[in-house]
């Protein structure tokens, strides 16, 4: 059930970048697709999730209003559009299948959380935000 992320790259602060998450081995129908970010200096952090059953989306407060999820059924692909990039967005992004999109408030901030049933993370893709 492992997914594959597109190649990241470098973008200037305030710029935009779109990542994709896909697989040729099974259909994404019926799954939630979860995106995470990981900074080597910090723990893993969930950022967004799309439930393919009803196309509902969830975002952490950190990316809400800047990142947007979409899905292309014909290409069996989920896209993460990242706008208004910040230097703190310089991290590795990964995607994985999950059974649900869970969102919760922790320490006053909204977070997207993976369930215990999430699939293996993709190998991840590095995105650098730098002028």
C-alpha positions in Angstrom: 0.0 0.0 0.0 3.0 2.3 -0.3 2.5 5.5 -2.3 4.9 7.5 -4.4 5.4 11.2 -4.0 6.5 13.5 -6.9 9.9 15.1 -6.9 10.0 18.3 -4.8 12.4 21.1 -5.4 13.2 24.6 -4.4 10.8 27.5 -4.3 11.1 31.1 -3.2 9.3 32.4 -0.1 5.8 33.3 -1.1 6.0 31.0 -4.1 3.9 27.9 -5.0 4.6 24.2 -5.6 2.4 21.2 -6.3 3.2 17.7 -5.1 1.5 14.6 -6.2 0.9 11.2 -4.5 0.1 8.2 -6.5 0.5 4.5 -7.1 0.1 2.1 -10.1 -0.5 -0.9 -7.9 -4.0 -0.3 -6.5 -6.8 2.2 -6.6 -7.0 5.0 -4.2 -10.7 4.7 -4.0 -12.0 4.0 -0.6 -8.9 5.3 1.2 -8.1 8.5 3.0 -4.8 10.0 1.7 -2.7 11.6 4.4 0.2 14.0 3.9 2.8 14.7 6.5 5.9 16.9 6.9 9.1 16.1 8.7 11.8 18.5 9.8 14.9 16.6 11.0 14.9 18.9 14.1 11.3 18.1 14.9 8.9 15.2 15.1 6.7 14.1 12.3 3.6 16.3 11.7 0.5 15.6 9.9 -0.7 18.5 7.6 -3.6 17.4 5.4 -5.9 14.6 4.5 -8.4 13.8 1.8 -11.1 11.2 2.1 -11.7 9.7 -1.3 -15.1 8.4 -0.3 -16.7 11.9 -0.1 -13.8 14.1 -1.2 -13.8 15.8 2.2 -10.5 17.4 3.2 -8.9 18.3 6.5 -5.9 20.6 7.2 -3.8 21.4 10.2 -3.9 25.1 11.3 -0.3 25.5 10.1 -1.2 25.0 6.5 -4.9 25.9 6.4 -5.5 28.6 3.8 -2.2 28.0 2.1 -2.3 24.3 1.1 -5.1 22.7 -0.9 -5.8 19.0 -1.7 -7.3 17.7 -4.9 -7.7 14.5 -6.6 -7.6 13.2 -10.2 -9.5 10.0 -10.3 -8.5 9.2 -13.9 -4.8 9.4 -12.9 -5.3 7.8 -9.5 -3.4 10.7 -8.0 -3.9 13.1 -5.1 -2.3 16.6 -5.4 -1.1 18.9 -2.6 -1.0 22.5 -3.9 1.2 24.6 -1.6 1.0 28.3 -1.9 2.6 31.2 0.0 5.5 29.1 1.0 7.4 29.9 4.1 11.1 29.1 4.9 9.7 26.9 7.7 8.1 24.8 4.9 11.6 23.4 4.1 11.0 19.8 5.1 10.4 16.4 3.7 6.8 15.7 2.6 5.4 12.2 2.6 2.0 10.6 1.8 0.3 7.4 3.0 -3.1 5.7 2.8 -5.3 5.8 5.9 -8.8 4.7 6.9 -10.0 8.0 8.1 -9.1 11.7 8.2 -8.8 12.6 11.9 -8.5 16.2 13.1 -8.1 17.3 16.6 -7.1 20.4 18.6 -3.9 20.0 20.6 -2.5 22.8 22.6 -4.9 25.2 21.0 -3.9 24.3 17.4 -5.8 22.1 14.9 -3.9 19.1 13.8 -4.5 16.3 11.3 -3.6 13.0 12.8 -2.9 9.6 11.2 -4.8 6.7 12.6 -3.3 3.5 13.8 -4.3 1.9 10.5 -2.3 4.2 8.2 -0.2 2.5 5.5 3.5 2.8 5.0 4.9 6.2 4.2 6.3 6.9 0.8 10.0 7.6 0.5 9.3 11.3 0.9 10.3 14.3 -1.2 12.4 17.3 -0.1 11.0 20.8 -0.6 13.3 23.7 0.1 12.0 27.3 0.5 14.8 29.7 0.0 15.5 32.9 -1.9 
